[in-house]
Amino acid sequence: MRNKFIRYIVAVIAVAAIATATVYMNRTGISGPKSEQANSFPGNKVAISAHAPSPAMTELSPEQMKEDLDKLVHTLVQMHPRLINGWTNDEQSVIDTAYANIKQSKTRGEFYFIADTIVMLLHDGHTTLYPLPEVNILDLPLFWSREGLLVKDRRGAFQPGDRITAIGGRSVKDLEEDLQQLIPAENENWVRTQAASLLRSEWFLQHLGLVTEGTVLINATRAGHQISESIPLSSDSGQKEYNPYPAHSAAFTFEIKPEQSLGIFQINDCVYSKDYKSMVKRFFDEVYIQGISNIAVDLRNNGGGDSRVVEEFLAYTDVRSYRSFGGELRFSPQVKQQFPDFPDDGTGRNEPAPVQNIRLTDHPFNGRIYVLTSPRTFSSANWFALIIQDNKLGQIIGEASGNQPSAYGNVIGFQLPASDIGFQVSFQKFTRPDPSRDPATAVIPDIEAYTTANDIIERRDAQMEKLYEVIVKK
């Protein structure tokens, strides 16, 4: 009876929400239509003013840091599915080193990266520390493409499309090796897309030793020519920055392009709400009225949210059934506090299984479905793309996503008591609808369209152009 109960609630939670998964990305400005400059974590209690020292410089005593590490380690051990049997000997050695490094007072910024060494052990993009509040930033809009770290907008001597070769005297290649050890992730796509934001934050730059007397030396190349300039750290200019993945400011919106027989539904945040359900209905009503034969779901700026958005969307198509995700959920006192009907220990599991599509329309869409993805496509957005791809319901166009197809998720957020650093922890491991396609590090597009330096220079939407090209050919 208990096993049946557990399977039931795991199935319920598998479609409920990975809502907090997008919190980290929105707070760093990594995902969504907002500016990509680093934002502060609202839960941090440190007041910030334009003339105040960085909150990262707040001093913490050894006793305070021990209290925080105790809370972090205890929460991870109790909650994370990977730690049901505890840490390995090598992992415990890393934790012991972290405790050994707090014998003397440290700044909040220094302690952040000590705690980060523990979080990094899990190799889970959802389990992470939230970034620190920021006073000053490096005002240089960046985008990490396959070609390298690129400038997005004109700043000083730099122009769109310039390729950064070094920051603070260190090569980008050298820095990327460090970034792999600092940013919780499951693939390099996620490391790079977060680094494009974090490499503009003063506290992060200071940790990497890239700041000299309040300035950062930037080296770049343009058509074989070398460019070099020291950029002073400054408060947020508030300038709107170019986004290589064009996005509306709303969480979701749509447009109909009759000339291409195309409907585009853009979801920037997976918000399962009355407004979302209403807009999906309006979209498919327009698609039906105008006889549209192609629809595309744009998830390029989507860092996740509630996974039920894909169910609602498919309810207006002629799909009869599809396989959804399986998962293993770990119960704990922390999870029980969020879900009172759950037990406070143990695990539950369900395998990927067929889901009956409950249609919400008398005229379901029966044309071609496309999904646009990028390295910012994460969590429930990754889920959406995989439901389409693994069930062969449509094609993925664009760039590889930011997390693995089978990955940890469903997170709960916390705050360390002394430093006020926020963090979140996964309590479920999800298995993709078609496990035979594992192992895989990302959702790989069926049709690749990667943004290049020339695309940034010419303000060209590479993925949308590829979509138009595919539609014309078919």
C-alpha positions in Angstrom: 0.0 0.0 0.0 2.8 2.4 0.9 4.6 1.6 -2.4 1.4 2.3 -4.3 1.0 5.6 -2.4 4.6 6.6 -3.2 4.2 5.8 -6.9 1.1 8.0 -7.0 2.6 11.0 -5.4 5.8 10.7 -7.5 3.6 10.7 -10.6 1.8 13.8 -9.3 4.9 15.7 -8.5 6.5 14.7 -11.9 4.0 17.0 -13.6 3.6 19.5 -10.8 6.5 22.0 -11.0 10.1 22.5 -11.1 9.2 26.1 -10.4 12.1 27.2 -8.2 14.5 26.0 -10.8 14.2 29.3 -12.7 14.8 31.4 -9.6 18.5 31.3 -9.9 18.6 32.2 -13.5 16.2 35.1 -13.1 18.2 36.5 -10.3 21.4 36.4 -12.3 19.7 37.8 -15.4 20.8 34.7 -17.3 17.4 33.7 -18.6 14.4 35.5 -20.0 13.8 38.7 -21.8 15.3 40.9 -19.0 18.7 42.6 -19.1 21.5 40.1 -18.7 23.2 42.1 -15.9 23.5 40.4 -12.6 20.6 41.0 -10.2 20.6 40.6 -6.4 18.9 37.8 -4.6 15.8 39.3 -2.9 16.2 37.1 0.2 19.6 38.6 1.0 19.2 41.1 3.9 22.1 43.3 3.0 21.0 46.8 2.1 22.7 48.2 -1.1 23.3 51.7 -2.1 25.3 53.2 -5.0 28.0 54.4 -2.6 28.2 51.4 -0.2 30.9 48.8 -0.2 30.1 45.5 -1.9 28.0 43.2 0.3 30.6 40.6 -0.6 33.1 42.3 1.7 31.0 41.7 4.9 33.2 39.9 7.4 32.1 36.5 8.8 33.6 34.9 11.9 34.7 31.2 11.9 31.7 30.4 14.2 29.3 32.0 11.7 30.8 30.2 8.7 30.7 26.9 10.6 27.0 27.4 11.3 26.4 28.0 7.6 28.4 25.1 6.4 26.6 22.8 8.9 23.2 24.0 7.6 24.3 23.5 4.0 25.8 20.1 4.4 22.9 18.9 6.6 20.3 20.0 4.0 22.1 18.5 1.1 22.5 15.1 2.9 18.9 15.0 3.9 17.4 16.1 0.6 19.4 15.3 -2.5 18.7 12.0 -4.3 22.4 11.5 -5.0 23.2 11.5 -1.3 20.9 8.7 -0.1 24.0 6.7 0.8 26.0 9.8 1.8 29.2 11.2 0.5 32.1 9.3 -1.1 35.4 9.4 0.6 36.8 11.8 -1.9 33.7 14.1 -1.5 34.1 14.0 2.3 37.7 15.1 1.8 36.5 18.2 -0.1 34.0 19.0 2.7 36.7 18.6 5.3 38.9 21.0 3.4 36.0 23.5 3.3 35.8 23.3 7.1 39.6 23.7 7.4 39.4 26.9 5.3 37.1 28.7 7.8 39.4 28.7 10.8 39.9 32.5 10.3 37.5 35.2 9.5 36.6 35.6 5.8 34.6 38.0 3.7 31.2 37.0 2.6 32.5 36.7 -1.0 35.4 34.5 0.1 33.0 32.2 2.1 30.7 32.0 -0.9 33.3 30.1 -2.9 34.2 27.9 0.0 30.6 26.8 0.3 30.4 26.5 -3.5 33.1 23.7 -3.4 30.6 21.5 -1.6 27.6 22.3 -3.9 29.8 21.6 -6.9 30.3 18.0 -5.8 26.8 17.1 -7.0 27.2 18.3 -10.6 23.6 19.4 -10.6 22.6 22.6 -12.3 19.5 22.9 -10.1 21.3 22.6 -6.8 23.2 25.9 -6.4 24.0 28.9 -4.3 22.3 32.1 -5.3 24.6 34.9 -6.5 25.5 37.7 -4.1 23.9 41.2 -4.3 25.9 43.6 -6.4 26.8 47.2 -6.4 29.1 47.5 -9.4 29.2 45.7 -12.7 31.4 45.4 -15.7 29.4 47.4 -18.3 30.2 45.2 -21.2 27.3 43.1 -22.6 28.6 39.5 -23.4 27.4 36.5 -25.3 29.1 33.1 -25.3 28.8 31.5 -28.7 30.5 28.5 -30.3 33.0 30.9 -31.7 33.9 32.2 -28.2 33.0 35.0 -25.8 31.5 37.9 -27.9 30.6 41.5 -27.3 26.9 42.1 -27.9 26.7 45.9 -27.8 29.0 48.9 -28.4 30.9 50.0 -25.3 34.0 52.2 -25.4 36.4 50.7 -27.9 34.4 47.5 -28.4 31.8 46.8 -31.0 29.2 44.0 -31.5 30.8 40.8 -32.6 34.3 41.5 -31.1 35.7 38.3 -29.7 37.1 38.6 -26.1 40.5 36.9 -25.9 41.4 37.8 -22.3 39.9 39.4 -19.2 42.1 40.9 -16.5 45.2 39.5 -18.2 43.9 35.9 -18.2 42.9 34.1 -21.4 39.3 33.2 -21.9 40.4 29.5 -22.4 42.2 29.7 -19.0 39.2 31.3 -17.3 36.8 28.7 -18.7 38.7 26.0 -16.9 38.1 27.9 -13.6 34.4 28.5 -14.5 33.9 24.7 -14.9 34.9 24.4 -11.2 32.7 27.3 -10.0 29.3 27.1 -11.7 27.1 24.1 -10.9 26.1 22.6 -14.3 25.6 19.4 -16.2 27.1 20.7 -19.5 29.3 23.4 -20.8 26.4 25.2 -22.4 25.0 26.1 -19.0 28.5 27.1 -17.7 29.0 29.5 -20.6 25.5 31.1 -20.6 25.8 31.8 -16.8 29.4 32.9 -17.1 28.4 35.6 -19.7 26.5 37.2 -16.8 28.6 36.3 -13.8 31.8 37.6 -15.5 30.2 41.1 -15.2 29.7 40.9 -11.4 32.3 42.6 -9.2 32.3 39.9 -6.5 32.8 37.2 -9.1 35.5 39.1 -11.0 37.3 39.8 -7.7 37.4 36.1 -6.8 39.0 35.4 -10.2 41.6 38.1 -9.6 40.5 40.1 -12.7 40.0 43.5 -11.1 42.9 46.1 -10.8 42.1 49.3 -9.0 38.5 49.2 -9.9 39.0 48.4 -13.5 39.1 45.3 -15.7 41.4 45.0 -18.7 39.7 43.6 -21.7 41.5 42.2 -24.8 39.6 41.3 -27.9 40.0 40.8 -31.7 38.2 42.2 -34.6 39.0 41.1 -38.2 42.5 40.2 -37.1 43.1 43.4 -35.2 43.8 43.5 -31.5 41.7 45.8 -29.2 42.5 46.5 -25.6 40.8 48.8 -23.0 40.5 49.0 -19.2 36.8 49.3 -18.3 36.0 50.8 -14.9 33.4 48.9 -12.7 30.3 51.1 -12.3 26.8 50.9 -11.1 24.1 49.5 -13.5 23.7 51.9 -16.4 20.1 50.6 -16.9 20.7 50.4 -20.6 18.7 47.8 -22.5 20.9 45.3 -24.1 20.7 43.4 -27.4 19.4 39.9 -27.0 20.5 37.4 -29.8 17.3 35.5 -28.9 14.6 38.2 -29.4 12.0 38.1 -26.7 8.9 39.9 -25.6 8.8 41.2 -22.0 5.8 39.0 -21.2 6.0 35.5 -19.7 4.3 34.2 -22.8 2.9 35.7 -26.0 2.1 34.7 -29.6 2.0 36.0 -33.2 0.6 34.6 -36.4 2.4 34.9 -39.7 -0.1 34.0 -42.4 2.4 34.5 -45.2 4.5 31.6 -43.8 1.4 29.7 -42.5 3.2 29.9 -39.2 2.1 30.5 -35.6 4.8 31.3 -33.0 4.1 30.9 -29.3 6.9 32.3 -27.2 7.2 31.1 -23.6 9.8 33.0 -21.6 8.7 31.5 -18.2 6.8 28.3 -17.7 3.9 29.9 -15.7 0.9 27.6 -15.5 -1.9 30.1 -14.9 -5.4 31.1 -16.0 -3.7 33.7 -18.3 -1.5 31.1 -19.8 -4.4 28.7 -20.4 -6.4 31.5 -22.0 -3.6 32.5 -24.3 -2.9 28.9 -25.4 -6.6 28.7 -26.3 -6.6 32.0 -28.2 -3.4 30.9 -30.1 -4.9 27.7 -31.3 -8.2 29.4 -32.1 -6.3 31.8 -34.4 -4.3 28.9 -35.9 -7.5 27.1 -36.8 -9.3 30.2 -38.1 -6.4 31.2 -40.3 -5.7 27.7 -41.5 -2.1 27.7 -40.2 -0.2 24.5 -40.9 3.0 25.2 -38.9 3.5 26.2 -35.2 6.7 26.9 -33.3 7.2 27.1 -29.6 10.1 29.5 -28.8 11.8 28.4 -25.6 15.2 30.1 -26.2 14.9 32.5 -23.2 13.1 30.1 -20.9 14.8 28.9 -17.7 11.9 26.8 -16.5 9.0 26.9 -14.1 5.9 24.7 -14.1 6.1 21.7 -16.3 2.3 21.5 -16.8 2.6 24.1 -19.6 3.4 21.4 -22.1 0.3 19.4 -21.2 -1.9 22.4 -21.7 -0.3 23.1 -25.0 -0.6 19.6 -26.4 -4.2 19.4 -25.3 -5.0 21.5 -28.4 -3.2 19.1 -30.8 -4.3 15.8 -32.4 -1.7 13.9 -30.3 -3.6 10.9 -28.7 -1.0 10.0 -26.1 2.7 10.6 -25.3 5.3 9.3 -22.9 6.2 11.6 -20.1 9.1 11.7 -17.6 9.7 9.2 -14.9 11.5 10.0 -11.7 12.8 9.1 -8.3 11.8 11.4 -5.5 13.5 11.6 -2.1 11.4 12.4 0.9 12.8 14.4 3.8 11.6 16.7 6.6 12.2 19.7 4.2 10.0 18.2 1.5 7.3 17.3 4.0 7.2 20.9 5.2 6.4 21.9 1.6 4.1 18.9 1.0 2.5 17.9 4.3 0.9 14.7 3.0 4.3 13.2 2.1 6.4 11.0 4.4 9.5 12.6 5.9 11.9 9.9 4.7 12.4 7.2 2.1 12.1 7.3 -1.7 9.5 6.8 -4.4 9.8 6.0 -8.0 7.9 5.9 -11.3 9.1 5.0 -14.8 8.4 7.0 -17.9 4.9 6.0 -19.0 2.2 6.9 -21.5 0.0 9.9 -20.8 -3.4 10.2 -22.3 -3.8 13.5 -24.0 -7.1 15.1 -22.9 -8.1 17.4 -25.7 -9.6 20.8 -25.0 -10.8 21.6 -28.5 -13.1 20.2 -31.2 -10.5 21.2 -33.9 -7.1 20.0 -32.7 -4.0 21.1 -34.6 -2.7 18.4 -37.0 0.2 20.3 -38.7 3.9 20.5 -38.1 5.3 21.4 -34.6 8.7 23.0 -34.1 10.5 24.0 -30.9 13.3 26.6 -30.7 16.0 26.0 -28.1 19.2 27.6 -26.9 21.7 27.1 -24.0 19.3 29.1 -21.8 16.6 26.5 -22.3 16.6 24.8 -18.9 14.5 22.8 -16.5 10.8 22.7 -17.4 11.6 24.3 -20.8 14.1 21.5 -21.3 11.2 19.1 -20.3 8.9 20.7 -22.9 11.4 20.2 -25.7 12.1 16.6 -24.7 8.4 15.7 -24.6 8.2 16.9 -28.2 11.5 15.3 -29.3 11.4 11.9 -27.5 7.8 11.3 -28.7 8.6 12.4 -32.2 5.8 15.0 -32.1 7.9 17.6 -33.9 11.4 18.9 -34.5 13.9 20.9 -32.4 15.6 23.8 -34.2 18.4 25.9 -32.7 21.1 25.2 -30.2 21.8 22.6 -27.6 20.0 23.2 -24.2 21.4 24.0 -20.8 20.8 20.9 -18.9 20.7 17.1 -19.3 17.6 15.3 -20.6 17.6 13.1 -17.5 18.5 15.4 -14.6 17.8 16.5 -11.1 15.1 19.0 -10.4 12.1 20.0 -8.2 13.9 22.3 -5.8 13.3 24.0 -2.5 15.0 27.3 -1.6 16.8 28.0 1.7 19.0 30.7 3.2 22.1 30.2 5.3 21.6 31.7 8.7 24.7 33.8 9.2 25.7 34.9 5.7 22.2 35.2 4.4 23.4 33.5 1.2 20.4 31.8 -0.6 20.6 28.3 -2.0 18.3 25.7 -3.5 18.4 21.9 -3.5 16.9 19.3 -5.8 14.9 16.5 -4.3 14.0 14.5 -7.5 15.8 12.8 -10.3 13.9 12.8 -13.6 14.3 10.3 -16.4 13.5 11.4 -19.9 10.5 9.9 -21.8 12.8 7.8 -24.0 15.6 6.5 -21.7 17.2 4.6 -24.6 18.5 7.9 -25.8 20.6 8.4 -22.7 23.3 9.1 -21.8 23.1 12.6 -23.2 24.4 16.0 -21.8 21.8 18.2 -23.5 18.7 18.3 -25.8 20.5 18.2 -29.2 18.5 20.0 -31.9 17.3 18.0 -34.9 18.2 21.0 -37.0 21.1 23.1 -35.8 21.2 26.9 -36.0 23.9 28.4 -33.8 24.2 32.2 -33.3 27.5 33.5 -34.7 29.5 36.8 -34.4 28.1 37.8 -37.8 24.6 37.2 -36.6 25.3 39.6 -33.7 26.9 42.2 -35.9 24.0 42.1 -38.4 21.3 41.7 -35.6 20.1 38.5 -37.3 17.9 35.9 -35.6 19.7 32.7 -36.7 17.1 30.3 -35.3 14.1 32.1 -36.7 15.7 32.3 -40.1 16.4 28.6 -40.0 12.8 28.0 -39.0 11.5 30.0 -42.1 14.0 28.1 -44.3 12.7 24.7 -43.1 9.1 25.7 -43.5 9.7 26.9 -47.1 11.4 23.7 -48.0 8.6 21.6 -46.7 
